[in-house]
Protein backbone atom coordinates (compact mmCIF):
# COMPACT_ATOMS: atom_id res chain seq x y z
CA UNK A 1 0.00 0.00 0.00
CA UNK A 2 1.10 3.55 -0.75
CA UNK A 3 0.00 6.13 1.78
CA UNK A 4 0.30 9.81 0.95
CA UNK A 5 0.24 11.98 4.06
CA UNK A 6 -0.35 15.70 3.66
CA UNK A 7 -0.57 18.41 6.24
CA UNK A 8 -2.88 21.28 5.30
CA UNK A 9 -1.44 24.62 4.21
CA UNK A 10 -0.66 27.50 6.55
CA UNK A 11 -3.84 28.67 8.30
CA UNK A 12 -4.93 31.91 9.89
CA UNK A 13 -4.10 32.17 13.58
CA UNK A 14 -7.56 33.09 14.84
CA UNK A 15 -11.11 32.34 13.82
CA UNK A 16 -14.44 31.78 15.53
CA UNK A 17 -13.31 28.22 16.24
CA UNK A 18 -10.37 25.97 15.41
CA UNK A 19 -12.39 23.93 12.87
CA UNK A 20 -13.32 27.19 11.07
CA UNK A 21 -9.73 28.44 10.54
CA UNK A 22 -9.04 29.08 6.86
CA UNK A 23 -5.88 28.99 4.80
CA UNK A 24 -3.79 32.12 4.45
CA UNK A 25 -2.73 33.33 1.01
CA UNK A 26 0.68 31.77 1.70
CA UNK A 27 -1.05 28.49 2.59
CA UNK A 28 -2.92 28.48 -0.71
CA UNK A 29 0.26 29.26 -2.68
CA UNK A 30 2.32 26.64 -0.80
CA UNK A 31 -0.36 24.03 -1.50
CA UNK A 32 -0.26 24.84 -5.22
CA UNK A 33 3.52 24.55 -5.21
CA UNK A 34 3.67 21.17 -3.49
CA UNK A 35 0.80 19.76 -5.56
CA UNK A 36 2.65 20.74 -8.74
CA UNK A 37 5.62 18.74 -7.46
CA UNK A 38 3.36 15.81 -6.60
CA UNK A 39 1.99 15.83 -10.15
CA UNK A 40 5.50 15.09 -11.44
CA UNK A 41 5.36 11.78 -9.57
CA UNK A 42 1.97 11.04 -11.19
CA UNK A 43 0.54 8.94 -8.37
CA UNK A 44 -2.53 6.83 -9.02
CA UNK A 45 -4.70 7.58 -5.99
CA UNK A 46 -7.49 5.09 -5.29
CA UNK A 47 -9.04 6.72 -2.24
CA UNK A 48 -8.73 10.11 -0.55
CA UNK A 49 -9.77 11.21 2.93
CA UNK A 50 -9.68 14.57 4.67
CA UNK A 51 -10.30 16.08 8.05
CA UNK A 52 -13.60 17.95 8.31
CA UNK A 53 -11.79 21.15 9.36
CA UNK A 54 -12.01 24.06 6.91
CA UNK A 55 -8.27 24.39 6.23
CA UNK A 56 -8.03 20.69 5.35
CA UNK A 57 -11.05 20.94 3.05
CA UNK A 58 -9.47 23.94 1.32
CA UNK A 59 -6.28 21.92 0.87
CA UNK A 60 -8.17 19.04 -0.74
CA UNK A 61 -9.92 21.53 -3.06
CA UNK A 62 -6.50 22.61 -4.31
CA UNK A 63 -5.54 18.98 -4.89
CA UNK A 64 -8.72 18.39 -6.89
CA UNK A 65 -7.63 21.00 -9.43
CA UNK A 66 -4.74 18.71 -10.45
CA UNK A 67 -6.64 15.48 -9.75
CA UNK A 68 -10.24 16.20 -10.79
CA UNK A 69 -11.19 12.52 -10.55
CA UNK A 70 -10.55 12.55 -6.79
CA UNK A 71 -13.43 12.86 -4.41
CA UNK A 72 -12.52 13.22 -0.76
CA UNK A 73 -14.34 11.45 2.02
CA UNK A 74 -14.55 13.42 5.25
CA UNK A 75 -13.28 11.50 8.27
CA UNK A 76 -13.30 12.55 11.91
CA UNK A 77 -10.38 10.13 12.36
CA UNK A 78 -8.25 12.84 10.70
CA UNK A 79 -9.09 15.67 13.13
CA UNK A 80 -6.04 17.19 14.90
CA UNK A 81 -6.58 15.56 18.30
CA UNK A 82 -7.82 12.20 17.00
CA UNK A 83 -6.07 9.06 18.19
CA UNK A 84 -3.20 7.94 16.02
CA UNK A 85 -3.84 4.27 16.79
CA UNK A 86 -7.51 4.69 15.88
CA UNK A 87 -6.42 6.22 12.57
CA UNK A 88 -4.01 3.35 11.96
CA UNK A 89 -6.91 0.93 12.53
CA UNK A 90 -8.96 2.84 9.93
CA UNK A 91 -6.10 2.69 7.42
CA UNK A 92 -5.79 -1.07 7.94
CA UNK A 93 -9.43 -1.46 6.90
CA UNK A 94 -8.93 0.38 3.60
CA UNK A 95 -8.84 -2.10 0.75
CA UNK A 96 -7.02 -0.09 -1.93
CA UNK A 97 -3.44 0.20 -3.08
CA UNK A 98 -3.00 3.99 -2.80
CA UNK A 99 -4.64 6.30 -0.27
CA UNK A 100 -4.22 10.04 0.25
CA UNK A 101 -4.82 11.59 3.68
CA UNK A 102 -5.04 15.31 4.56
CA UNK A 103 -4.81 16.14 8.23
CA UNK A 104 -3.18 18.30 10.92
CA UNK A 105 -0.46 18.25 13.51
CA UNK A 106 0.08 16.60 15.87
CA UNK A 107 -1.84 13.71 14.29
CA UNK A 108 -0.17 13.59 10.86
CA UNK A 109 3.37 13.84 12.29
CA UNK A 110 2.55 11.19 14.90
CA UNK A 111 1.17 8.90 12.21
CA UNK A 112 4.33 9.30 10.13
CA UNK A 113 6.53 8.48 13.15
CA UNK A 114 4.39 5.46 13.99
CA UNK A 115 4.41 4.10 10.43
CA UNK A 116 8.16 4.51 9.98
CA UNK A 117 9.68 4.06 13.44
CA UNK A 118 6.96 2.07 15.16
CA UNK A 119 6.87 4.52 18.06
CA UNK A 120 5.58 7.96 18.94
CA UNK A 121 8.82 8.71 20.81
CA UNK A 122 10.60 9.86 17.64
CA UNK A 123 9.89 13.13 15.91
CA UNK A 124 8.73 13.23 12.32
CA UNK A 125 7.46 16.79 12.17
CA UNK A 126 5.52 17.55 9.01
CA UNK A 127 5.40 21.21 8.10
CA UNK A 128 2.41 22.89 6.52
CA UNK A 129 1.82 21.90 2.90
CA UNK A 130 4.23 18.97 3.22
CA UNK A 131 3.60 15.55 1.67
CA UNK A 132 5.20 12.25 2.62
CA UNK A 133 4.81 9.16 0.44
CA UNK A 134 5.03 6.01 2.55
CA UNK A 135 5.21 2.48 1.14
CA UNK A 136 3.95 -0.39 3.30
CA UNK A 137 3.66 -4.10 2.59
CA UNK A 138 1.88 -4.53 5.91
CA UNK A 139 -0.04 -1.72 7.60
CA UNK A 140 1.48 -1.89 11.06
CA UNK A 141 3.73 0.26 13.27
CA UNK A 142 7.30 0.40 11.97
CA UNK A 143 6.53 -1.31 8.66
CA UNK A 144 6.58 1.79 6.47
CA UNK A 145 9.33 3.25 4.33
CA UNK A 146 9.37 6.87 3.17
CA UNK A 147 9.83 6.90 -0.60
CA UNK A 148 9.89 10.67 -0.91
CA UNK A 149 8.82 13.88 0.76
CA UNK A 150 7.69 17.09 -0.89
CA UNK A 151 7.67 20.61 0.47
CA UNK A 152 6.68 23.94 -1.09
C-alpha positions in Angstrom: 0.0 0.0 0.0 1.1 3.5 -0.7 0.0 6.1 1.8 0.3 9.8 0.9 0.2 12.0 4.1 -0.3 15.7 3.7 -0.6 18.4 6.2 -2.9 21.3 5.3 -1.4 24.6 4.2 -0.7 27.5 6.6 -3.8 28.7 8.3 -4.9 31.9 9.9 -4.1 32.2 13.6 -7.6 33.1 14.8 -11.1 32.3 13.8 -14.4 31.8 15.5 -13.3 28.2 16.2 -10.4 26.0 15.4 -12.4 23.9 12.9 -13.3 27.2 11.1 -9.7 28.4 10.5 -9.0 29.1 6.9 -5.9 29.0 4.8 -3.8 32.1 4.4 -2.7 33.3 1.0 0.7 31.8 1.7 -1.0 28.5 2.6 -2.9 28.5 -0.7 0.3 29.3 -2.7 2.3 26.6 -0.8 -0.4 24.0 -1.5 -0.3 24.8 -5.2 3.5 24.5 -5.2 3.7 21.2 -3.5 0.8 19.8 -5.6 2.6 20.7 -8.7 5.6 18.7 -7.5 3.4 15.8 -6.6 2.0 15.8 -10.2 5.5 15.1 -11.4 5.4 11.8 -9.6 2.0 11.0 -11.2 0.5 8.9 -8.4 -2.5 6.8 -9.0 -4.7 7.6 -6.0 -7.5 5.1 -5.3 -9.0 6.7 -2.2 -8.7 10.1 -0.6 -9.8 11.2 2.9 -9.7 14.6 4.7 -10.3 16.1 8.0 -13.6 17.9 8.3 -11.8 21.1 9.4 -12.0 24.1 6.9 -8.3 24.4 6.2 -8.0 20.7 5.3 -11.0 20.9 3.0 -9.5 23.9 1.3 -6.3 21.9 0.9 -8.2 19.0 -0.7 -9.9 21.5 -3.1 -6.5 22.6 -4.3 -5.5 19.0 -4.9 -8.7 18.4 -6.9 -7.6 21.0 -9.4 -4.7 18.7 -10.5 -6.6 15.5 -9.7 -10.2 16.2 -10.8 -11.2 12.5 -10.5 -10.5 12.6 -6.8 -13.4 12.9 -4.4 -12.5 13.2 -0.8 -14.3 11.5 2.0 -14.5 13.4 5.2 -13.3 11.5 8.3 -13.3 12.6 11.9 -10.4 10.1 12.4 -8.2 12.8 10.7 -9.1 15.7 13.1 -6.0 17.2 14.9 -6.6 15.6 18.3 -7.8 12.2 17.0 -6.1 9.1 18.2 -3.2 7.9 16.0 -3.8 4.3 16.8 -7.5 4.7 15.9 -6.4 6.2 12.6 -4.0 3.3 12.0 -6.9 0.9 12.5 -9.0 2.8 9.9 -6.1 2.7 7.4 -5.8 -1.1 7.9 -9.4 -1.5 6.9 -8.9 0.4 3.6 -8.8 -2.1 0.8 -7.0 -0.1 -1.9 -3.4 0.2 -3.1 -3.0 4.0 -2.8 -4.6 6.3 -0.3 -4.2 10.0 0.2 -4.8 11.6 3.7 -5.0 15.3 4.6 -4.8 16.1 8.2 -3.2 18.3 10.9 -0.5 18.2 13.5 0.1 16.6 15.9 -1.8 13.7 14.3 -0.2 13.6 10.9 3.4 13.8 12.3 2.6 11.2 14.9 1.2 8.9 12.2 4.3 9.3 10.1 6.5 8.5 13.1 4.4 5.5 14.0 4.4 4.1 10.4 8.2 4.5 10.0 9.7 4.1 13.4 7.0 2.1 15.2 6.9 4.5 18.1 5.6 8.0 18.9 8.8 8.7 20.8 10.6 9.9 17.6 9.9 13.1 15.9 8.7 13.2 12.3 7.5 16.8 12.2 5.5 17.5 9.0 5.4 21.2 8.1 2.4 22.9 6.5 1.8 21.9 2.9 4.2 19.0 3.2 3.6 15.6 1.7 5.2 12.2 2.6 4.8 9.2 0.4 5.0 6.0 2.6 5.2 2.5 1.1 3.9 -0.4 3.3 3.7 -4.1 2.6 1.9 -4.5 5.9 0.0 -1.7 7.6 1.5 -1.9 11.1 3.7 0.3 13.3 7.3 0.4 12.0 6.5 -1.3 8.7 6.6 1.8 6.5 9.3 3.3 4.3 9.4 6.9 3.2 9.8 6.9 -0.6 9.9 10.7 -0.9 8.8 13.9 0.8 7.7 17.1 -0.9 7.7 20.6 0.5 6.7 23.9 -1.1 
